[in-house]
Amino acid sequence: MTKSVTRLHYIDVLNCIAIFFVLMLHSSQLANFGNDGYSRMQLAKLLQVLCIPAVFIFFMNSGATLLNYRNRQTTKHFFERRGQRVLVPFIFWSVIYYFFDTKYRAFPGPIPHPEGASLHGFIAAFLNNNINNLFWFFYAIIALYLVAPILSVLADKHKDTLCYVVVIYFVVNDILAYLGHLIGKNIVTEFISQPLLSSSFVGFFIMGYLIKENYFSIKIQNFLIIAGCITLVASIINVLTDGKYIFLSGYSSFLYSVALYLVVKRVTTRIKQERVLKFFTLMSGASLGIYILHPIFFAIFDKVVFHETINNWQNYLVVMNSWVHILILPVVSYALLVVLVLCLKKIKLIAMVLP
């Protein structure tokens, strides 16, 4: 039998921040496809740095809410709920985008299939994340769900072991990678680049749970926040100096993501107004739906406002250089898609595929 769970309002706030960061990352794709000749290039790069924790926050939230699932439900029920919540929408929207991509274009995410639709083509594309590459999130989160029954055994009485996993994850994905960047060598060879304890974003997944459980002392939390701020400032300086100083780049956003997570958790616990907390709870419920639908909305926005589509790539790069596309598009997308998703979710049949 499933037991009731106390609402963690900071999770709601973080969900809202994470999905808005996703929109900002995708509206500033000029950073990944343009060059320094574009006037908004530095702005786009700065937004990429500031908003990079987006999906990592989702991973941490999942760990925070699910890693001790055994206290509330059986493993069978856990997988049933995860299947309904994630697997069914994942498959459904993969089909939708597969057919969408045979005739229309959207960016970023959807991958065109001009050869037309076929069962063989869909299966091949689905297995290789070749339908909507933004759906990499689903592949990653499903992998974390699969390992959750193993990690959950450690959740209550073996938190030190979970912390050890996070340390291994950080050493392999941050420290070794950063040192290799400094000396120009690939320290992590192909034989140890993805050991079990450092793959599939498991460090973020566990870290969210440990933070929720207040595993870290205030002193360690403060250290993590300071360390995260230092890496963020270093990344900003790296952008502003056009990568002049090699020691300011080459690390992942793990520390920055953790620092942001801790700060938001602290600030949210001080919010006492029920209306504010309920507002974030409501908005949070639209996050996954926004993630799924926003590429199509982006395409519609650019077509209406700029009369341009990704079919004319060079012209579309000019669109991506516009401050309206970079800054206004994500705000408008968030505001309108929240309303749309929440309204659609009131329809029972749609709620099954738009969680």
C-alpha positions in Angstrom: 0.0 0.0 0.0 1.3 3.5 -0.9 1.8 5.8 2.1 1.2 9.5 1.9 4.2 11.8 1.4 4.8 15.2 2.9 5.0 17.8 0.1 8.5 19.1 -0.5 7.9 22.6 -1.7 11.5 23.3 -2.7 11.1 20.4 -5.2 8.3 22.4 -6.8 10.3 25.5 -7.0 13.3 23.7 -8.4 11.1 22.0 -11.1 9.9 25.5 -12.2 13.5 26.8 -12.3 14.7 23.7 -14.2 12.1 23.8 -17.0 12.6 27.6 -17.4 16.4 26.9 -17.6 15.6 24.3 -20.3 13.8 26.9 -22.3 16.6 29.4 -21.9 19.2 26.8 -23.0 17.3 26.0 -26.1 16.6 29.6 -27.1 20.3 30.3 -26.8 21.5 27.6 -29.1 23.3 30.2 -31.1 26.1 29.5 -28.6 26.5 26.0 -30.1 25.8 26.7 -33.8 26.9 30.3 -34.4 30.3 32.0 -34.4 31.8 35.1 -32.9 30.6 37.1 -35.9 27.1 37.1 -34.4 26.4 40.0 -32.1 24.5 38.0 -29.4 27.1 35.2 -29.3 28.5 36.1 -25.9 25.0 36.6 -24.4 24.0 33.1 -25.7 27.2 31.6 -24.2 26.5 33.3 -20.8 23.0 31.9 -20.8 24.3 28.4 -21.5 26.6 28.7 -18.5 23.9 30.1 -16.2 21.2 27.6 -17.1 23.2 24.4 -17.6 21.9 22.8 -14.3 18.5 22.5 -15.9 18.1 18.7 -16.4 20.5 17.9 -13.6 18.0 19.5 -11.3 15.4 17.1 -12.6 17.7 14.2 -11.9 18.3 15.4 -8.3 14.6 16.0 -7.7 13.9 12.4 -8.9 16.5 11.0 -6.5 15.1 13.1 -3.6 11.6 11.9 -4.1 12.2 8.3 -5.3 15.3 6.8 -3.8 13.6 5.8 -0.6 10.5 4.5 -2.3 10.6 1.3 -0.3 9.2 3.2 2.7 6.0 3.9 0.7 5.5 1.2 -1.9 6.7 -2.1 -3.3 9.2 -2.3 -6.1 6.4 -3.6 -8.4 4.3 -0.6 -7.7 7.3 1.7 -8.1 7.8 0.5 -11.7 4.1 0.6 -12.4 4.0 4.2 -11.4 7.2 5.1 -13.3 5.9 3.4 -16.4 2.6 5.4 -16.3 4.4 8.6 -15.5 7.4 8.4 -17.9 7.5 5.4 -20.1 4.0 5.8 -21.6 4.4 9.5 -22.5 7.9 8.8 -23.8 6.7 6.2 -26.3 3.6 8.2 -27.2 5.5 11.4 -27.9 8.2 9.5 -29.7 5.6 8.3 -32.2 4.1 11.8 -32.5 7.5 13.4 -33.2 8.4 10.6 -35.6 5.5 11.4 -37.8 5.9 15.1 -37.2 9.5 14.9 -38.4 8.6 13.3 -41.7 7.0 16.6 -42.9 7.8 19.4 -40.5 10.8 20.9 -38.8 11.4 22.2 -35.3 14.6 23.2 -33.4 16.2 22.1 -31.2 15.3 18.5 -30.8 13.2 16.9 -33.5 15.2 15.1 -36.2 13.8 15.1 -39.7 12.9 11.8 -41.4 12.4 12.8 -45.1 12.4 9.2 -46.2 8.9 8.8 -44.6 7.5 6.7 -41.8 7.8 3.0 -41.3 7.8 0.6 -38.4 11.4 -0.5 -39.0 12.4 3.2 -39.3 10.7 4.1 -36.1 12.2 1.2 -34.1 15.7 2.0 -35.4 15.2 5.7 -34.6 13.7 5.0 -31.2 16.5 2.7 -30.1 19.1 5.3 -31.0 17.4 8.5 -29.8 17.1 9.6 -33.4 13.6 11.0 -33.2 13.8 14.0 -30.8 17.3 14.2 -29.4 15.9 16.3 -26.4 14.4 13.0 -25.3 17.9 11.9 -24.1 16.4 12.9 -20.7 14.0 10.0 -20.9 16.7 7.4 -21.7 18.8 8.7 -18.8 16.0 8.9 -16.2 14.7 5.4 -17.2 18.3 4.1 -16.6 18.2 5.7 -13.1 14.8 4.1 -12.4 16.2 0.7 -13.3 19.1 1.1 -10.8 16.9 2.6 -8.1 15.9 -0.7 -6.5 19.6 -1.4 -5.9 20.4 2.1 -4.5 17.2 2.2 -2.4 18.4 -0.7 -0.3 21.1 1.7 1.0 18.8 4.7 1.4 18.0 4.4 5.1 20.9 2.9 6.9 23.8 3.2 4.5 23.9 6.8 3.4 27.7 6.9 3.8 27.8 4.3 1.0 25.6 6.4 -1.2 27.9 9.4 -0.5 30.8 7.2 -1.6 29.1 6.6 -4.9 28.7 10.4 -5.3 32.4 10.9 -4.6 33.4 8.3 -7.2 31.1 9.9 -9.7 32.6 13.3 -9.0 36.2 12.1 -9.2 35.7 10.4 -12.6 33.4 13.0 -14.2 35.0 16.1 -12.8 38.4 15.8 -11.2 40.0 13.4 -13.7 38.3 15.1 -16.7 39.4 18.5 -15.5 43.0 17.4 -14.9 43.1 15.8 -18.3 41.9 19.0 -19.8 44.7 21.0 -18.1 47.5 18.7 -19.4 45.8 18.0 -22.7 45.6 14.2 -22.1 42.6 11.8 -21.8 43.3 10.5 -18.3 40.1 8.5 -18.3 40.8 5.7 -20.9 38.1 3.9 -22.8 38.3 1.0 -20.3 37.3 3.1 -17.2 35.5 6.0 -18.7 32.1 4.7 -17.7 32.4 2.5 -14.6 29.1 1.6 -13.0 29.4 4.1 -10.2 30.1 7.1 -12.5 27.6 6.6 -15.3 24.0 7.6 -16.1 24.0 10.7 -14.0 23.7 8.6 -10.8 25.7 11.2 -8.9 23.0 13.8 -9.3 20.3 11.2 -8.5 21.9 10.3 -5.2 22.9 13.8 -4.3 19.3 15.0 -4.5 18.3 12.3 -2.0 21.2 13.1 0.4 20.4 16.8 0.3 16.7 16.0 1.0 17.8 13.9 4.0 20.0 16.7 5.3 22.9 14.3 5.2 25.5 17.1 4.9 26.2 19.4 7.8 25.7 23.1 7.4 29.5 23.5 7.2 29.8 21.1 4.3 26.7 22.6 2.6 28.3 26.0 2.8 31.5 24.6 1.4 29.6 23.1 -1.5 27.8 26.3 -2.2 31.0 28.3 -2.2 32.7 25.7 -4.5 29.7 25.9 -6.8 29.8 29.7 -6.9 33.5 29.6 -7.7 33.0 27.2 -10.7 30.1 29.4 -11.9 32.2 32.6 -11.7 35.1 30.8 -13.5 32.8 29.7 -16.3 31.5 33.3 -16.7 35.0 34.7 -16.8 35.9 32.0 -19.3 33.1 33.2 -21.6 33.9 36.9 -21.2 37.6 36.2 -21.9 36.8 33.9 -24.9 38.5 31.0 -23.2 41.8 32.7 -22.8 42.6 30.9 -19.5 42.6 27.1 -19.8 42.3 26.5 -16.1 38.8 28.2 -16.1 37.2 25.5 -18.3 37.1 21.8 -18.6 35.0 20.8 -15.6 31.3 19.8 -15.5 28.5 21.7 -13.8 28.1 19.3 -10.9 29.2 21.7 -8.1 27.3 24.6 -9.6 24.1 22.5 -9.8 24.5 21.2 -6.3 25.1 24.8 -5.0 22.0 26.1 -6.7 20.0 23.2 -5.4 21.1 23.9 -1.8 20.4 27.6 -2.1 16.9 27.2 -3.5 16.1 24.6 -0.8 17.2 27.0 1.9 15.3 30.0 0.5 12.1 27.9 -0.1 12.0 26.7 3.5 11.7 30.3 4.6 8.7 31.0 2.4 5.6 30.9 4.7 2.9 32.2 2.4 0.7 29.3 1.4 -0.4 31.0 -1.8 3.1 31.3 -3.0 3.8 27.6 -2.3 0.6 26.5 -3.9 1.4 28.6 -7.0 4.7 26.8 -7.4 3.0 23.4 -6.8 0.6 24.2 -9.6 3.3 25.4 -12.0 5.5 22.5 -11.2 2.9 20.1 -12.5 3.3 21.4 -16.0 7.1 21.0 -16.2 7.3 17.6 -18.1 4.6 18.7 -20.5 6.4 21.9 -21.3 9.6 19.9 -21.9 7.8 17.7 -24.4 5.9 20.4 -26.3 8.3 23.3 -26.4 10.1 22.5 -29.6 6.9 22.8 -31.5 6.0 26.0 -29.8 9.4 27.4 -30.6 8.8 26.6 -34.3 5.4 28.3 -34.3 6.8 31.4 -32.5 9.6 31.8 -35.0 7.3 31.3 -37.9 4.8 33.9 -36.7 7.3 36.5 -35.4 10.2 36.1 -37.8 8.5 34.4 -40.8 11.3 31.9 -40.8 11.9 28.2 -40.2 14.9 25.9 -39.7 14.5 24.9 -43.4 16.6 28.0 -44.3 19.5 27.4 -41.9 21.5 30.5 -42.6 18.4 32.7 -42.2 17.5 30.8 -39.1 20.9 31.6 -37.6 20.0 35.2 -38.0 16.8 34.5 -36.1 18.7 32.8 -33.3 20.9 35.9 -33.1 17.9 38.0 -32.2 17.4 39.1 -28.6 13.7 38.4 -29.0 14.4 34.7 -29.8 17.0 34.4 -27.0 15.3 36.3 -24.2 11.6 36.8 -25.0 10.8 33.4 -26.6 11.5 31.3 -23.4 9.4 33.7 -21.3 6.5 33.6 -23.7 6.8 29.9 -24.1 6.8 29.3 -20.4 3.8 31.5 -19.7 1.6 30.1 -22.5 2.7 26.4 -22.2 2.0 26.4 -18.5 -1.6 27.4 -19.2 -1.9 25.0 -22.1 -0.5 22.0 -20.3 -2.5 22.5 -17.2 -5.7 22.8 -19.2 -4.9 19.7 -21.3 -4.1 17.7 -18.2 -7.7 18.2 -17.0 -8.7 15.9 -19.8 -8.2 12.4 -18.4 -7.2 10.8 -21.7 -4.6 13.5 -22.4 -3.3 13.4 -18.8 -2.2 9.9 -19.4 0.3 11.0 -22.1 1.1 14.5 -20.9 2.1 14.1 -17.3 
